[in-house]
Amino acid sequence: MKPLLKLYRGYANDQELIVMGHVFKPTHKRDYDFQKESFQNAAAVISQYRIKTLANADVYLDYKGIQIHTKTLKDGYFKFCVPLDKTESYGWIDYQVSLVYEETTIIKKSNYIRPLKGNLGIISDIDDTFLVSFSINPLKKLYHTLFKNVNARKVFQEVVPHYQALSAAGRENKEGANAFFYISSSEWNLYRFLVKLTEIHELPKAVLLLKDIKTSLTDFFSSRKNDHNHKFDKIKHILEFYPNLQYVLLGDDSQKDPYLYESICKIFPITVKAVYIRQSKNTKKQKVIAVLKNLESLGIATCYFKHSSEAIAHSKAIHLII
């Protein structure tokens, strides 16, 4: 049996390249099957939380004809932070990582984004922001996670044209699309599921930044309790990593997004251009209204919306999209 090497989409600025992934111990278990139904899907999802990681494994990043060597951490995670050649091109760029295990070499490819200065950076939450997840009802959310396969999961109406318009805003062609980041409280265990889901619905290609991986059944059920601190840290990191981009933040009011975004905007009052919050219940929350009014006093455009058609109209009104 061979270990499993998984790569994630990376990102780069003019000085640094960051790519990452996980290495898992050899197993007879098959990877997540997106076509399974009902109880089979539940078993497949749970199996993603029972996979065992491989610590101290040797991984090599192939960059500009040389191999850069590192080893995985205790949870099987690895991350390369590499000084970037300033002649590197922009857009989505391929990269390759090799895993050397005993006498076996495993090679995988993924890609990373390097956006042009002056472009927009769009940062979006996932659950109940574009993916219908029922976060305000934990049992219903768990049911959909377990018993609805990726083809049965729904996104909100008109969210796709809004995101596609944001991706193309100010750009003349698809290759020059703005940088998109999906930052969620979901764990790396669900990475392939989330990538597949965004591809099915033709949402913009994005870098995903997720929570630390879980490796037991207990972890799966405890992961239903969201810890949002990592989202704040990841968003702050992206804004610091790309200080020359103007940002649009998209979230929802089912949990902590408005308050996280308020804190981000107070730290980066010039960098954030607009904040969008999806309304999860029939009525707007007064605390969220107060937060958005506070952001407007900083000159940041805000939109608290029930339907994506309202968000699209707002984006057009502030000339964010055409």
PABA-665640 format. One line per 10 residues: their letters; for each residue x, y, z of C-alpha. Coordinates in pm, whole numbers, plus 50000, padded with zeros to 5 digits. Layout:
<pts>
a	X:Y:Z  ...
</pts>
This chain:
<pts>
mkpllklyrg	50000:50000:50000  50107:50355:49928  50049:50667:50139  49815:50931:50005  49943:51275:49903  49689:51556:49876  49768:51904:49748  49564:52220:49787  49549:52533:49575  49817:52778:49679
yandqelivm	49877:53149:49638  50162:53391:49572  50244:53761:49577  50548:53933:49426  50783:53803:49696  50654:53466:49820  50486:53146:49711  50275:52944:49957  50157:52591:49877  50035:52323:50115
ghvfkpthkr	49888:51976:50153  49857:51665:50367  50012:51319:50368  49804:51024:50493  49907:50677:50601  49858:50384:50361  49502:50252:50374  49266:50015:50192  48986:50273:50222  48877:50439:49902
dydfqkesfq	48871:50814:49872  48539:50997:49897  48293:50885:49625  48082:51180:49517  47810:50963:49365  47708:50766:49673  47353:50807:49802  47197:50830:50149  47363:50598:50404  47649:50518:50168
naaavisqyr	47720:50888:50141  47709:50921:50520  47963:50639:50555  48183:50802:50290  48175:51140:50465  48251:50991:50806  48538:50792:50655  48703:51125:50563  48726:51196:50938  48881:50858:51020
iktlanadvy	49178:50882:50788  49518:50872:50958  49787:51126:50884  50159:51056:50834  50401:51266:51039  50758:51351:50937  50709:51234:50579  50955:51366:50318  50795:51598:50063  50963:51796:49785
ldykgiqiht	50841:52100:49596  50968:52117:49238  51037:52484:49165  51246:52634:48886  51434:52309:48827  51525:52247:49192  51366:52039:49467  51288:52208:49797  51265:51956:50081  51049:51966:50393
ktlkdgyfkf	50875:51720:50624  50515:51692:50739  50403:51809:51083  50242:51581:51344  49903:51607:51172  50048:51521:50829  50024:51882:50712  50300:52048:50514  50344:52401:50388  50610:52553:50165
cvpldktesy	50678:52927:50197  50928:53000:49922  51086:53326:49796  50935:53390:49455  51113:53469:49131  50991:53817:49030  50976:53708:48666  50694:53466:48750  50376:53512:48547  50032:53602:48684
gwidyqvslv	49705:53409:48708  49677:53040:48789  50012:52859:48773  50084:52485:48809  50312:52340:49075  50431:51988:49158  50509:51811:49486  50672:51470:49535  50638:51238:49835  50923:50994:49899
yeettiikks	50812:50703:50119  51037:50402:50170  51128:50314:49809  50823:50478:49651  50794:50824:49496  50446:50972:49455  50401:51285:49243  50097:51516:49245  50019:51846:49074  49800:52138:49171
nyirplkgnl	49812:52514:49107  49839:52848:49279  49719:53199:49201  49928:53512:49165  49696:53811:49119  49791:54139:48956  49821:54449:49172  49506:54659:49169  49273:54365:49116  48989:54283:49349
giisdiddtf	49027:54016:49615  48700:53842:49702  48677:53652:50031  48366:53444:50090  48241:53219:50365  48083:52893:50243  47806:52760:50470  47487:52965:50429  47674:53228:50231  47664:53046:49898
lvsfsinplk	47599:52683:50007  47260:52610:50163  47373:52453:50492  47109:52526:50761  47365:52639:51018  47090:52778:51243  46955:52422:51273  47247:52191:51371  47052:51866:51324  46932:51969:50979
klyhtlfknv	47284:52075:50887  47422:51738:51002  47153:51556:50803  47244:51737:50481  47617:51683:50540  47569:51310:50586  47281:51211:50362  47299:51453:50067  47581:51385:49825  47763:51663:49644
narkvfqevv	47524:51652:49347  47222:51701:49575  47360:52000:49766  47213:52338:49670  47353:52687:49639  47140:52997:49677  46955:53128:49373  47152:53387:49172  47462:53350:49390  47653:53209:49091
phyqalsaag	47600:53508:48856  47691:53743:49142  48016:53560:49217  48099:53525:48848  48047:53899:48800  48273:53975:49098  48534:53741:48956  48529:53925:48623  48494:54279:48764  48743:54510:48594
renkeganaf	48890:54223:48396  48875:54178:48018  48903:53800:48006  48856:53491:48217  49232:53434:48248  49257:53766:48430  48989:53678:48685  49010:53839:49028  49152:53638:49317  48882:53444:49503
fyisssewnl	48923:53289:49849  48675:53058:50023  48750:53070:50395  48538:52838:50608  48507:52669:50946  48494:52337:50763  48801:52116:50799  49052:52010:50534  48873:51673:50538  48603:51829:50317
yrflvkltei	48840:51993:50068  48765:51764:49773  48391:51783:49842  48399:52164:49844  48611:52189:49528  48378:51948:49348  48071:52140:49464  48206:52473:49337  48293:52311:49005  47945:52161:48966
helpkavlll	47780:52498:49021  48041:52689:48815  48142:52912:49102  48474:53097:49056  48790:52894:49101  48930:52985:49442  49192:52917:49705  49031:52733:49998  49156:52795:50351  49002:52554:50601
kdiktsltdf	49039:52438:50961  49291:52183:51090  49222:51829:50977  49027:51587:51198  49120:51220:51229  48854:51043:51437  48479:50988:51460  48474:51191:51781  48643:51473:51592  48372:51458:51324
fssrkndhnh	48091:51525:51570  48290:51779:51769  48363:51963:51442  47996:52058:51426  48083:52314:51695  48236:52592:51494  48540:52781:51615  48564:53098:51409  48899:53225:51536  49080:53057:51249
kfdkikhile	48862:53247:50997  48970:53581:51142  49336:53475:51132  49311:53348:50773  49133:53661:50646  49380:53889:50823  49668:53691:50671  49530:53726:50317  49481:54103:50352  49835:54138:50485
fypnlqyvll	49973:53910:50212  49806:54115:49936  49806:54475:50067  49755:54620:49717  49421:54450:49648  49079:54596:49722  48857:54344:49901  48496:54237:49900  48389:54025:50200  48086:53797:50175
gddsqkdpyl	47928:53615:50468  47601:53550:50645  47434:53632:50976  47381:53273:51099  47693:53286:51314  47986:53529:51357  48066:53664:51010  47939:54022:51065  48147:54063:51380  48458:53904:51228
yesickifpi	48427:54131:50927  48378:54436:51148  48707:54360:51324  48883:54307:50990  48750:54636:50854  48869:54826:51161  49220:54695:51100  49205:54747:50721  48971:55048:50670  49126:55143:50336
tvkavyirqs	49162:54790:50200  48802:54664:50233  48572:54804:49966  48242:54630:50047  48083:54383:50289  47789:54158:50200  47591:53969:50465  47320:53718:50373  47010:53719:50596  46944:53367:50730
kntkkqkvia	46602:53424:50890  46285:53607:50789  46385:53923:50975  46710:54113:50991  46910:54109:51314  46937:54446:51485  47293:54376:51602  47399:54306:51244  47230:54623:51121  47426:54819:51383
vlknleslgi	47753:54657:51276  47696:54743:50911  47603:55102:50993  47927:55127:51186  48119:55002:50882  47943:55254:50659  48074:55529:50887  48422:55414:50778  48327:55460:50414  48280:55086:50348
atcyfkhsse	47982:54988:50133  47753:54729:50296  47458:54518:50188  47239:54309:50419  47034:54094:50182  46792:53804:50175  46825:53722:49804  47134:53742:49586  46941:53959:49337  46958:54235:49602
aiahskaihl	47335:54188:49633  47374:54203:49254  47173:54527:49237  47387:54677:49516  47713:54574:49343  47594:54744:49025  47482:55056:49214  47830:55107:49366  47991:55022:49028  48158:54712:49162
ii	48021:54509:48870  47861:54601:48538
</pts>
